């Protein structure tokens, strides 16, 4: 393989700016698919991705492209997600590339994730090719978007390309620019073998499929592999590339190429994303830089509805983590649900996607608890605790101080919505930092605010207030002092730990009222009265009652003395009293999901 003819690039953009559609057109132009095979979101192979119309996982494909100079180039294309919760997938893809197409929707202009992805690509020293998409839409102002790209990122007018990924116009010019501007992969073919593991998935028949980018040297099917971080060795069973959407076996992969390795690895825990693979007989001494370890920002409990599915859930999570290295979990137990897992996510959408994938791909029925962020607790004896579970909060007499995570929040919104958005953000304890006018109708706002105020419905509310034109991006900043309390929900004096949460003292009363009234509507009437109470340190701050179902026990009495009826009423009263002591309140699953969004 002539290394000078290899081009590795990815497509980055804000969500719904047309990344997957552009990838589809590139596949058609390069002849990877026929017109009969053509369908939308070809690289999005998960049913969930097609349903939601979003990319969840990065996908890689190798293509042949005959350029205008009559040379045939080997193009490795990686399609990436656009939502802020899947930034880790983008960062993995960037490490395996030399260039990135920065796609901008002409009707939306530059948005928050556009800015974040640009700096992510710059940080990886990639060549960035700016492209304006959806120029076929009526009443669009291409020149205005070009001015945004020039003023925000410093591009030159003449280097900005335009296209309609839907119609295919301008896509050939993008491919020519990719071929001419993308740097040739670095590294020596005769050097020591160094492969970067940038992705993996689990195949029920073949085991773990490892996706690698060869950074240096050459790997053959006879090479004995050594994983530098795990210090494990494996023999190659199959070596290949994903060409034209199909796996094709090859005898070797050279420096600059992207492919897959199957080594009969059945335990998903054997693979670490970002690990370095080298030759066991002639190994590297130091691993490649790999990736920055991503810390989860949102934590919640996931439990099987059927307690017998616990082991099945454990195996499903191990396999899922192969294709999603930002997902972390550890076992925990709950009084309400029994045995389950405490799971960490990058955001609320990430949490929803993981739950749906576990239920669909592994046929599980799951329940989830209220999400929390990681808080820091300073105890009186000087010990510093990091907790993500309300049940781990020490007694108030032992707590000297509490801290919560703050993030740097970037919002790009229409100018006419500044007042509404700023007031809403300040109500969520946001601290204004700066603003910058990007054009005549768009403004960039910077805030510092607690992560706990963002993770549930902040993004949806901003979208609603800006009629869909607002966008946000955030990154972790540091921990700051806070006044934290534990809010408990008790049903008939029994604390339901699934509804417990850690919350800022100022917002505790509002949250308690919302949860109590929501549960009153959702918990069905039972044979005994259900008392719902919200407590902070045994002090009730909100309560409601669900009336019992009435039963006419005297219906069979048709006449006779009144004492007969009184006798039956007394028996019923005793039975209800006993039922109230020993009866278990039945909580429907939708109650947990509804409370999750409050």
Secondary structure, 3 states (H helix, E strand, C coil): CCHHHEEEEEEEECCCCCHHHHHHHHHHHCCCCCCCCCCCCCCCCCHHHHHHCCCCCCEEEEEEEECCCCCEEEEEEEECCCCHHHHHHHHHHHHCCCEEEEEEECCCCCCHHHHHHHHHHHHCCCEEEEEEECCCCCCCCHHHHHHHHHHHHCCCHHHCEECECCCCECHHHHHHHHHHHCCCCCCCCCCCCEEEEEEEEEECCCEEEEEEEEEECEEECCCEEEECCCCEEEECCEEEEEECCEEEECCEEECCCEEEEECCCCCHHHCCCCCEEEECCCCCCCCCCCCCCCCCCEEEEEEECCHHHHHHHHHHHHHHHHHCCCCEEEEEEECCCEEEEEEEECCHHHHHHHHHHHHHHCCCCEEECCCECCEEEEECCCCEEEECCHHHCCCHHHEEEEEEEEEEEEEEEEHHHHHHHHHHHHHCCCEEEEEEECCCCEEEEEEEEEHHHCCCCHHHHHHHHCCCCCEEEEEEEEEEEECEEEEEEEECCEECCCCCEEEEHHHHHHHHHHHHHHHHHHCCCCCCCEEEEEEECCEEEEEEEECCCCCCCCCCCCCCCHHHHHHHHHHHHHHHHHHHHHCCCCCCHHHHHHHHCC
